[in-house]
Amino acid sequence: MGMTAGDYLCERLIEWGVDTIYGFPGDGINGILGALRRAEDRLRFIQTRHEEMASFMACGHAKFTGQVGVCLATSGPGAIHLLNGLYDAKLDHRPVVAIVGQTFNRAMGGDFQQEVNLLQLYSDVASAYVQQVTEPSTVRHMIDRAMRIAQAERTVTCVIVPADIQDMDAVPEQPLLTHTVHSGVGWWPPRQVPSTQQLQTAADILNAGQRVAVLVGQGALHATDEVLAVADTLGAGVAKALLGKAAVPDDVPYCTGSIGLLGTKPSWDMMQGADTLLMVGTSFPYSEFLPPLGQAKAIQIDLAGRNLSIRYAMDLALIGDSKETLAELLPLLHRKDDRSWQEEIEKGVGAWWQLMEDRGQPSDLHGRIRPQGLFSSLSRHLPDNAILSSDSGTAANWYARHIKIRKGMKAMLSGNLATMVPGVPYAIAAKFAFPDRVSIAMVGDGAMQMGGMAEMLTALKYYKSWSDPRLIILVLNNEDLNQVTWEQRAMEGDPRFEASQGIPYMPFADYADLIGLKGIKVTTASEIEGAWEQAFAADRPVIIDARTTPDEPPIPPHVTVKEAEALMKSVLEDPKGGWRGALEGAREIAQELVPGR
């Protein structure tokens, strides 16, 4: 049998350096699956339990490695299922290539089974590049362009391959004629820095500032040393958008931690007092957590021009790579002799971590565990180079505030899409990308029921191939879709709506044992430390099933009077124990008012 178009597609991906494809089979991609079997010693196919999880894994792969993530799905329903994970990648600016099947080319336009207008369907999520292969010779330049554009524009691209074309004879190169395309393999990132004049203007603004605040995002993940050097020179504090949680270690005394609704009080205080703002590699959306309008001079550094000056009216907005731009900027900065601003920030940071330590003491509430204790204990047990994934929901609150990131760790969640479910597939993708590192996911029971449980079967299928088998999933088992419950209370002033918020109890630890993994039940605070010790000593993936309380409110670092009134009104009206949430909210706010804090 000669090389088919499906074979050539796989060979071209291998030439691009792709070694892993996440997907689920279907007859619309049989020709590609056959080619993957023939190339399985060089190109690994990871079979997920659902196409949506394949796209989340491809997204997680791209987020943790910085390389292109690739996912594969069949025509019609398979291609449709990919969309959520692809939008996650698109909104968080991560390079992902989707390869999807299509009905037979000769049947197109005949309303054939599973025929969906994929070019139209993908026109938004893969707006940078989506094309359908029309004959075998076009595979070459379509794969080349999809891979290159995904990296160049940090986005999602898609190649659609009709089923009959997959089995046709390969045509690796079109003849050198008019109306032919001759593409090549390779992406060479440019060196992107602002002009000398722009850098000097930025330095002048920063040098003139007395109270400089730095905000970093995922665009600064590779620029840790440069961020710290700039902050040290300017006597500044550094806050982190959630996607940039691993950009600066939390043991840096002037790192204020996360910012926003899930953020810290030191980040809020720093922004309220700043006279100069430097945003690096972030499109953090919540402007109310930045300095009051007109209070601060502002500079932004970002690779994407479209992200400039949209969250805050910038005095100077620079297009450039964060690491290279900060390195060029640093020699132009004057070291500030007055360190009182940074010392004030450090004092606030120290008080905040003491507060988190107090709140993170293992404790129970009405027969269930307060979640903060789980996260504080995890933070203490984390090994070097651990990889962390958080799902959306209240898990993200405790992850943002209680987990201390150390240098060398990786940490990620769904940022701009803020979708449920990616916590577990992210963590599994991390194991395929870094099989020698420990991967931990923190998820709610809603997300675990929605998709995480099924993907533990994926972990079961593959974990023996990992050099370090440790994959740990912490599940907050509170039988409540807790984030939305608190949002309904705080934003709408409504009491908890049982019909929408209550979810059935699931014994996740028993499920882990049932399928051949390890389950650990945590029903009281006294069991927390032992649970983490067991999990990190395990010889297989683990589910920690923690019976947490739904009554612990995720209080923002700065609660407005309107929000507080709505929260208290709604919880006090809750006939099933809403008063407990009111008391816990009051307790947490009171803790922040203790003298010395």
C-alpha positions as CSV (number, residue, x, y, z in Angstrom):
1,M,0.0,0.0,0.0
2,G,1.4,3.4,-1.0
3,M,1.3,6.5,1.2
4,T,-2.2,8.0,1.5
5,A,-3.3,11.5,2.1
6,G,-3.9,10.5,5.7
7,D,-0.3,9.2,6.0
8,Y,1.1,12.4,4.6
9,L,-1.0,14.5,7.0
10,C,0.6,12.5,9.9
11,E,4.1,12.8,8.4
12,R,3.7,16.5,8.0
13,L,2.7,16.9,11.6
14,I,5.7,14.9,12.7
15,E,7.9,17.2,10.6
16,W,6.4,20.1,12.5
17,G,7.5,18.5,15.8
18,V,4.1,17.2,16.9
19,D,4.3,14.0,18.9
20,T,0.9,13.8,20.5
21,I,-2.7,14.1,19.2
22,Y,-5.7,14.0,21.6
23,G,-8.9,12.7,20.1
24,F,-11.7,10.2,19.8
25,P,-12.4,7.9,16.9
26,G,-15.2,7.9,14.3
27,D,-15.7,6.7,10.8
28,G,-15.3,10.2,9.4
29,I,-11.6,10.0,10.3
30,N,-10.9,6.3,9.6
31,G,-8.3,7.1,7.0
32,I,-6.4,9.3,9.5
33,L,-6.7,6.8,12.3
34,G,-5.2,4.1,10.0
35,A,-2.3,6.5,9.3
36,L,-1.8,7.1,13.0
37,R,-1.6,3.4,13.5
38,R,1.1,3.1,10.9
39,A,3.0,6.1,12.5
40,E,2.3,5.2,16.2
41,D,6.0,4.8,17.0
42,R,6.5,8.6,16.2
43,L,3.1,10.1,16.7
44,R,1.1,9.2,19.7
45,F,-2.7,9.1,19.7
46,I,-4.3,9.7,23.1
47,Q,-7.9,8.4,23.2
48,T,-10.0,10.5,25.4
49,R,-13.6,9.6,26.6
50,H,-15.2,12.6,24.8
51,E,-14.1,15.0,22.0
52,E,-14.6,18.0,24.3
53,M,-12.0,16.5,26.6
54,A,-9.6,16.1,23.6
55,S,-9.8,19.8,22.9
56,F,-9.3,20.7,26.5
57,M,-6.3,18.4,26.6
58,A,-4.9,20.0,23.5
59,C,-5.5,23.4,25.1
60,G,-3.8,22.3,28.3
61,H,-0.9,20.9,26.4
62,A,-0.4,24.3,24.7
63,K,-0.8,26.2,28.0
64,F,1.8,24.0,29.9
65,T,4.3,23.5,27.1
66,G,4.0,26.7,25.0
67,Q,3.8,24.4,21.9
68,V,1.0,23.7,19.6
69,G,-1.7,21.4,20.9
70,V,-3.4,19.1,18.4
71,C,-6.8,17.5,18.6
72,L,-8.7,15.2,16.3
73,A,-12.4,14.4,15.9
74,T,-14.7,12.8,13.4
75,S,-17.2,14.6,11.2
76,G,-20.5,16.1,12.5
77,P,-21.0,15.5,16.2
78,G,-17.4,14.9,16.9
79,A,-16.4,18.2,15.3
80,I,-19.2,20.0,17.3
81,H,-18.0,18.5,20.6
82,L,-14.5,20.1,20.1
83,L,-15.8,23.6,20.3
84,N,-15.7,24.4,24.0
85,G,-12.1,23.4,24.5
86,L,-11.2,25.3,21.3
87,Y,-12.9,28.4,22.5
88,D,-10.9,28.0,25.7
89,A,-7.7,28.1,23.7
90,K,-8.8,30.9,21.5
91,L,-9.9,33.2,24.4
92,D,-6.7,32.5,26.3
93,H,-4.5,33.0,23.2
94,R,-3.0,29.5,23.0
95,P,-2.0,27.7,19.8
96,V,-4.2,24.7,19.0
97,V,-4.8,23.0,15.7
98,A,-8.0,21.0,15.2
99,I,-8.2,18.3,12.5
100,V,-11.7,17.2,11.8
101,G,-13.3,14.8,9.4
102,Q,-16.1,15.5,7.0
103,T,-18.5,13.4,5.0
104,F,-17.3,12.1,1.6
105,N,-16.4,14.9,-0.7
106,R,-18.5,13.5,-3.5
107,A,-21.6,13.6,-1.2
108,M,-21.2,17.2,0.0
109,G,-24.2,19.3,-0.5
110,G,-26.6,16.3,-0.4
111,D,-27.6,16.5,3.2
112,F,-25.7,13.3,3.8
113,Q,-25.5,11.7,7.3
114,Q,-23.3,13.8,9.6
115,E,-22.9,16.4,7.0
116,V,-22.4,19.7,8.9
117,N,-21.2,23.0,7.4
118,L,-18.0,22.9,9.3
119,L,-16.5,25.8,7.5
120,Q,-19.3,28.0,8.8
121,L,-19.4,26.3,12.2
122,Y,-15.6,26.9,12.7
123,S,-15.6,30.4,11.1
124,D,-15.4,32.1,14.5
125,V,-13.4,29.8,16.8
126,A,-10.8,29.2,14.0
127,S,-11.3,32.6,12.3
128,A,-7.5,32.9,11.8
129,Y,-7.5,29.9,9.5
130,V,-10.1,27.2,8.7
131,Q,-9.9,25.3,5.4
132,Q,-11.3,22.1,3.9
133,V,-9.0,19.8,1.9
134,T,-10.2,19.5,-1.6
135,E,-7.7,17.1,-3.0
136,P,-4.6,15.3,-1.5
137,S,-2.1,17.8,-2.8
138,T,-3.6,20.6,-0.6
139,V,-2.8,18.7,2.6
140,R,0.7,20.0,2.6
141,H,0.1,23.7,2.6
142,M,-3.0,23.5,4.8
143,I,-1.2,21.7,7.6
144,D,1.8,24.1,7.2
145,R,-0.4,27.2,7.3
146,A,-2.6,25.9,10.2
147,M,0.5,25.1,12.3
148,R,2.3,28.4,11.5
149,I,-0.7,30.7,11.9
150,A,-1.6,29.0,15.2
151,Q,1.8,29.9,16.6
152,A,2.2,33.3,14.9
153,E,-1.2,34.5,16.1
154,R,-1.4,32.4,19.3
155,T,-4.9,31.1,18.3
156,V,-6.9,28.2,17.0
157,T,-6.8,26.9,13.5
158,C,-8.6,24.0,11.8
159,V,-8.1,21.7,8.8
160,I,-11.2,19.8,7.6
161,V,-10.5,16.5,5.8
162,P,-13.3,14.7,3.9
163,A,-13.3,11.0,4.5
164,D,-12.7,9.9,0.9
165,I,-9.7,12.2,0.5
166,Q,-8.0,10.6,3.5
167,D,-7.6,7.3,1.6
168,M,-6.5,8.8,-1.7
169,D,-2.9,8.5,-2.9
170,A,-0.7,11.2,-1.3
171,V,0.6,14.1,-3.4
172,P,3.4,15.5,-1.2
173,E,4.3,18.3,-3.6
174,Q,2.2,20.1,-6.2
175,P,3.8,20.6,-9.7
176,L,5.6,23.9,-10.2
177,L,2.9,25.6,-12.1
178,T,0.8,28.7,-12.0
179,H,-1.9,28.4,-9.3
180,T,0.0,26.0,-7.1
181,V,1.2,26.5,-3.6
182,H,4.6,25.4,-2.3
183,S,4.8,25.8,1.5
184,G,7.5,24.8,4.0
185,V,7.8,23.6,7.6
186,G,9.0,25.9,10.4
187,W,8.1,28.8,12.6
188,W,10.8,31.2,13.7
189,P,9.5,33.6,16.3
190,P,10.6,37.2,15.7
191,R,12.3,39.3,18.3
192,Q,9.7,41.9,19.3
193,V,10.7,44.9,21.3
194,P,9.5,48.5,21.2
195,S,11.6,51.3,19.7
196,T,14.4,53.0,21.7
197,Q,12.3,56.1,22.0
198,Q,9.3,54.2,23.3
199,L,11.4,52.4,25.9
200,Q,12.9,55.7,27.1
201,T,9.5,57.2,27.4
202,A,8.3,54.2,29.4
203,A,11.4,54.5,31.7
204,D,10.7,58.2,32.2
205,I,7.2,57.5,33.4
206,L,8.3,54.7,35.7
207,N,11.2,56.6,37.1
208,A,8.9,59.5,38.0
209,G,6.4,57.3,39.8
210,Q,6.6,57.1,43.6
211,R,4.2,54.2,44.1
212,V,4.6,51.8,41.2
213,A,2.3,48.7,40.9
214,V,3.1,45.9,38.4
215,L,0.4,43.6,37.1
216,V,1.5,40.5,35.2
217,G,-0.4,37.8,33.3
218,Q,0.4,34.7,31.3
219,G,2.4,36.7,28.8
220,A,5.0,37.1,31.6
221,L,5.3,33.4,32.5
222,H,8.7,33.2,30.7
223,A,9.9,36.6,32.1
224,T,10.0,35.9,35.9
225,D,13.5,37.1,36.4
226,E,13.0,40.3,34.4
227,V,9.7,41.1,36.2
228,L,11.4,40.7,39.6
229,A,14.4,42.8,38.5
230,V,12.2,45.7,37.3
231,A,10.0,45.5,40.5
232,D,13.1,45.5,42.7
233,T,14.6,48.5,40.9
234,L,11.4,50.5,41.1
235,G,10.5,49.5,44.7
236,A,7.3,48.2,43.3
237,G,4.8,45.5,44.2
238,V,3.7,42.7,41.8
239,A,0.1,41.4,41.5
240,K,-0.8,38.5,39.3
241,A,-3.8,37.8,37.0
242,L,-4.9,34.2,37.5
243,L,-3.4,33.0,34.2
244,G,-0.1,34.5,35.4
245,K,-0.2,32.9,38.8
246,A,3.1,31.0,38.1
247,A,4.8,34.1,36.6
248,V,6.1,35.3,40.0
249,P,6.7,33.0,43.1
250,D,4.6,33.7,46.1
251,D,7.6,33.6,48.4
252,V,8.7,37.0,46.9
253,P,7.8,39.4,49.8
254,Y,6.4,42.1,47.5
255,C,4.3,39.7,45.4
256,T,0.8,40.5,46.4
257,G,-0.7,37.4,44.8
258,S,-3.8,37.2,42.7
259,I,-6.0,40.2,41.8
260,G,-9.7,40.6,41.2
261,L,-12.8,38.9,42.6
262,L,-10.7,35.9,43.5
263,G,-7.7,38.0,44.5
264,T,-6.1,39.2,47.7
265,K,-6.4,42.3,49.9
266,P,-2.8,43.3,49.3
267,S,-3.4,43.4,45.6
268,W,-6.5,45.6,46.1
269,D,-4.7,47.9,48.5
270,M,-1.7,48.3,46.2
271,M,-3.8,49.2,43.2
272,Q,-5.8,51.7,45.3
273,G,-2.7,53.5,46.4
274,A,-0.6,53.3,43.2
275,D,0.4,56.4,41.2
276,T,1.9,54.4,38.4
277,L,0.8,51.1,36.8
278,L,2.8,48.7,34.6
279,M,0.8,45.9,33.0
280,V,2.8,43.1,31.5
281,G,1.4,40.3,29.3
282,T,-2.2,40.5,30.6
283,S,-5.6,41.5,29.4
284,F,-7.1,41.2,33.0
285,P,-10.7,42.2,32.4
286,Y,-11.9,43.7,35.7
287,S,-11.0,47.4,35.6
288,E,-12.6,48.1,39.0
289,F,-9.6,46.3,40.6
290,L,-7.1,48.6,38.9
291,P,-6.2,52.1,40.2
292,P,-9.1,54.6,40.1
293,L,-9.3,56.3,36.7
294,G,-7.1,59.3,36.4
295,Q,-5.1,58.4,39.5
296,A,-2.2,56.6,37.9
297,K,0.1,56.9,34.9
298,A,-0.1,53.7,33.0
299,I,2.1,51.6,30.8
300,Q,1.3,48.3,29.1
301,I,3.4,45.7,27.3
302,D,1.7,43.1,25.2
303,L,2.5,41.0,22.1
304,A,-1.0,41.7,20.7
305,G,-1.9,45.2,19.6
306,R,-5.6,44.4,20.0
307,N,-5.1,44.0,23.7
308,L,-3.6,47.4,24.3
309,S,-5.3,50.1,26.3
310,I,-8.7,48.4,26.6
311,R,-8.8,47.9,30.4
312,Y,-7.2,51.2,31.4
313,A,-6.5,54.4,29.6
314,M,-2.7,53.9,28.9
315,D,-0.3,56.7,28.7
316,L,2.0,54.4,26.7
317,A,1.1,51.0,25.2
318,L,3.9,49.0,23.8
319,I,3.9,46.0,21.5
320,G,6.7,43.6,22.5
321,D,7.6,40.3,24.1
322,S,7.6,40.8,27.9
323,K,11.0,39.2,28.6
324,E,12.9,41.0,25.9
325,T,11.1,44.3,26.4
326,L,11.7,44.3,30.2
327,A,15.4,43.4,29.6
328,E,15.7,46.4,27.3
329,L,13.9,48.6,29.8
330,L,15.8,47.7,32.9
331,P,19.1,49.6,32.2
332,L,17.0,52.8,31.7
333,L,15.4,52.6,35.1
334,H,16.7,54.4,38.2
335,R,16.9,52.4,41.4
336,K,14.6,54.1,43.9
337,D,16.3,54.9,47.3
338,D,13.0,55.4,49.0
339,R,11.6,51.8,49.7
340,S,8.7,52.9,51.9
341,W,6.1,52.0,49.3
342,Q,7.5,48.5,48.8
343,E,7.9,48.0,52.5
344,E,4.3,49.0,53.0
345,I,3.3,46.4,50.4
346,E,5.5,43.7,52.1
347,K,3.8,44.4,55.4
348,G,0.4,44.0,53.8
349,V,1.5,40.8,52.1
350,G,2.9,39.4,55.4
351,A,-0.4,40.1,57.2
352,W,-2.4,38.6,54.3
353,W,-0.4,35.3,54.4
354,Q,-0.9,35.2,58.2
355,L,-4.6,35.6,57.7
356,M,-4.6,32.8,55.0
357,E,-2.7,30.6,57.5
358,D,-5.3,31.3,60.1
359,R,-8.2,30.7,57.7
360,G,-6.3,27.6,56.4
361,Q,-6.1,25.9,59.7
362,P,-8.0,22.6,59.3
363,S,-11.5,23.0,60.7
364,D,-15.0,21.7,60.3
365,L,-18.3,23.5,59.9
366,H,-21.6,21.8,60.7
367,G,-20.1,18.4,60.1
368,R,-18.2,19.2,56.9
369,I,-14.7,20.5,56.1
370,R,-13.9,24.2,55.4
371,P,-12.2,24.1,52.0
372,Q,-9.4,26.5,52.9
373,G,-7.7,23.9,55.1
374,L,-7.5,21.5,52.2
375,F,-5.7,24.1,50.0
376,S,-3.4,25.4,52.6
377,S,-2.3,21.8,53.4
378,L,-1.8,21.0,49.8
379,S,0.3,24.1,49.4
380,R,2.6,22.9,52.2
381,H,2.9,19.4,50.6
382,L,3.5,20.4,47.0
383,P,6.7,19.0,45.6
384,D,9.1,21.0,43.5
385,N,8.1,21.4,39.9
386,A,4.5,20.4,40.6
387,I,1.9,21.2,37.9
388,L,-1.4,22.6,39.1
389,S,-4.7,22.8,37.3
390,S,-7.8,24.5,38.8
391,D,-11.3,24.2,37.5
392,S,-13.7,27.1,37.5
393,G,-15.9,27.5,40.6
394,T,-15.1,28.0,44.2
395,A,-12.1,25.7,43.8
396,A,-10.5,28.6,41.9
397,N,-11.1,31.0,44.8
398,W,-9.2,28.8,47.3
399,Y,-6.5,28.0,44.6
400,A,-6.0,31.6,43.9
401,R,-5.6,32.6,47.6
402,H,-4.2,29.7,49.5
403,I,-1.8,28.0,47.0
404,K,1.8,29.4,47.3
405,I,3.5,29.0,43.9
406,R,7.3,28.3,44.0
407,K,9.7,28.9,41.2
408,G,9.6,26.1,38.7
409,M,6.0,25.2,39.2
410,K,3.4,25.5,36.5
411,A,-0.2,26.5,37.2
412,M,-3.2,27.0,34.9
413,L,-7.0,27.3,34.6
414,S,-9.6,28.5,32.1
415,G,-9.2,32.2,32.1
416,N,-11.3,34.3,29.8
417,L,-13.8,31.5,29.0
418,A,-13.9,30.4,32.6
419,T,-15.6,27.2,31.6
420,M,-16.3,24.3,33.9
421,V,-14.6,20.9,33.3
422,P,-11.0,21.6,32.1
423,G,-9.3,21.0,35.4
424,V,-9.1,17.2,35.0
425,P,-8.2,17.1,31.3
426,Y,-5.6,19.8,31.8
427,A,-4.0,17.7,34.6
428,I,-4.0,14.6,32.4
429,A,-2.5,16.5,29.4
430,A,0.3,17.8,31.8
431,K,1.2,14.1,32.5
432,F,1.6,13.4,28.8
433,A,3.7,16.5,28.3
434,F,5.7,16.1,31.5
435,P,5.4,12.4,32.6
436,D,8.1,12.8,35.3
437,R,6.3,15.5,37.2
438,V,3.4,15.4,39.7
439,S,0.1,16.8,38.4
440,I,-2.7,18.0,40.6
441,A,-6.2,19.2,39.7
442,M,-8.5,21.0,42.1
443,V,-12.2,20.7,41.0
444,G,-15.7,20.9,42.3
445,D,-18.1,18.0,42.4
446,G,-20.2,19.6,39.6
447,A,-17.2,19.7,37.2
448,M,-16.2,16.2,38.3
449,Q,-19.7,14.8,37.5
450,M,-19.9,16.8,34.3
451,G,-16.8,15.3,32.7
452,G,-14.0,14.6,35.1
453,M,-15.1,11.2,36.2
454,A,-15.1,9.8,32.7
455,E,-11.6,11.1,32.1
456,M,-10.3,9.2,35.1
457,L,-10.7,6.2,32.8
458,T,-8.3,7.9,30.5
459,A,-5.9,8.2,33.4
460,L,-6.4,4.5,34.2
461,K,-5.7,3.6,30.6
462,Y,-2.4,5.4,30.3
463,Y,-0.9,6.0,33.8
464,K,1.5,3.0,33.7
465,S,3.3,4.7,30.7
466,W,4.1,7.7,32.9
467,S,7.5,7.7,34.5
468,D,5.9,9.2,37.6
469,P,2.4,7.8,38.0
470,R,1.2,10.5,40.4
471,L,-1.9,12.3,39.2
472,I,-4.0,13.7,42.1
473,I,-7.5,15.1,41.8
474,L,-9.0,17.0,44.7
475,V,-12.8,17.1,44.6
476,L,-14.7,19.5,46.7
477,N,-17.8,17.3,47.4
478,N,-20.4,19.7,48.8
479,E,-23.4,18.7,46.7
480,D,-23.8,22.2,45.5
481,L,-22.9,24.2,42.4
482,N,-21.3,26.5,44.9
483,Q,-19.9,29.4,42.9
484,V,-23.2,30.1,41.2
485,T,-25.0,29.8,44.5
486,W,-22.9,32.6,46.0
487,E,-23.1,34.6,42.8
488,Q,-26.9,34.4,43.0
489,R,-26.8,35.6,46.5
490,A,-24.2,38.4,46.1
491,M,-25.2,39.7,42.6
492,E,-28.9,39.1,42.5
493,G,-29.9,39.1,46.2
494,D,-31.6,35.8,45.7
495,P,-31.6,32.9,48.1
496,R,-30.3,29.5,47.0
497,F,-32.4,27.8,44.3
498,E,-32.3,24.1,45.2
499,A,-33.7,23.0,41.8
500,S,-30.7,24.5,40.0
501,Q,-28.0,24.3,42.6
502,G,-28.3,21.0,44.3
503,I,-26.5,18.1,42.7
504,P,-26.6,14.4,43.7
505,Y,-24.1,13.0,46.1
506,M,-21.4,10.9,44.4
507,P,-18.8,8.8,46.4
508,F,-15.8,9.8,44.3
509,A,-13.3,7.8,46.4
510,D,-15.4,4.7,45.9
511,Y,-15.5,5.3,42.2
512,A,-11.7,5.6,42.1
513,D,-11.3,2.3,43.9
514,L,-13.9,0.7,41.7
515,I,-12.0,1.4,38.4
516,G,-8.6,0.5,39.8
517,L,-7.3,3.8,40.9
518,K,-6.9,5.0,44.5
519,G,-9.6,6.8,46.4
520,I,-9.1,8.7,49.6
521,K,-12.1,9.9,51.7
522,V,-11.7,13.0,53.8
523,T,-14.7,13.6,56.0
524,T,-13.1,15.6,58.9
525,A,-10.4,18.3,59.1
526,S,-8.2,15.9,61.2
527,E,-7.8,13.7,58.1
528,I,-6.5,16.3,55.7
529,E,-2.8,16.0,56.4
530,G,-2.8,12.2,56.2
531,A,-4.8,12.4,53.0
532,W,-2.1,14.5,51.2
533,E,0.6,12.3,52.6
534,Q,-1.1,9.2,51.2
535,A,-1.8,10.8,47.8
536,F,1.8,11.9,47.2
537,A,3.0,8.5,48.2
538,A,0.6,6.6,45.8
539,D,1.7,4.4,42.9
540,R,-1.3,5.4,40.7
541,P,-3.7,8.3,40.1
542,V,-5.7,9.4,43.2
543,I,-9.1,11.0,43.8
544,I,-9.3,12.8,47.1
545,D,-13.0,12.9,48.0
546,A,-13.4,15.8,50.5
547,R,-16.7,16.4,52.1
548,T,-16.6,20.2,52.2
549,T,-19.2,22.7,53.4
550,P,-21.2,24.7,50.9
551,D,-21.6,27.4,53.5
552,E,-18.1,29.0,53.3
553,P,-18.5,32.2,51.2
554,P,-15.8,33.2,48.7
555,I,-15.6,36.8,50.0
556,P,-14.0,39.2,47.5
557,P,-11.0,41.2,48.8
558,H,-13.1,44.3,48.7
559,V,-16.9,43.9,49.2
560,T,-19.1,46.8,48.2
561,V,-21.9,47.9,50.5
562,K,-24.4,46.9,47.8
563,E,-22.9,43.4,47.4
564,A,-22.8,42.9,51.2
565,E,-26.4,44.0,51.6
566,A,-27.5,41.6,48.7
567,L,-25.5,38.8,50.2
568,M,-26.8,39.1,53.7
569,K,-30.4,39.6,52.5
570,S,-30.3,36.5,50.3
571,V,-28.7,34.2,52.8
572,L,-30.9,35.2,55.6
573,E,-33.9,34.5,53.4
574,D,-32.6,31.0,52.6
575,P,-34.9,28.6,54.5
576,K,-32.2,25.9,54.5
577,G,-29.4,27.3,56.5
578,G,-28.6,30.5,54.6
579,W,-28.0,32.1,58.0
580,R,-24.9,29.9,58.3
581,G,-23.5,31.6,55.2
582,A,-24.3,35.0,56.6
583,L,-22.4,34.2,59.8
584,E,-19.4,32.7,57.9
585,G,-19.3,35.8,55.7
586,A,-19.3,38.1,58.7
587,R,-16.6,36.0,60.3
588,E,-14.3,36.2,57.3
589,I,-14.8,40.0,57.0
590,A,-14.2,40.4,60.7
591,Q,-11.0,38.5,60.5
592,E,-9.6,41.1,58.1
593,L,-10.5,43.9,60.5
594,V,-8.4,42.5,63.4
595,P,-5.9,45.2,64.6
596,G,-2.5,44.7,62.9
597,R,-4.1,43.5,59.7
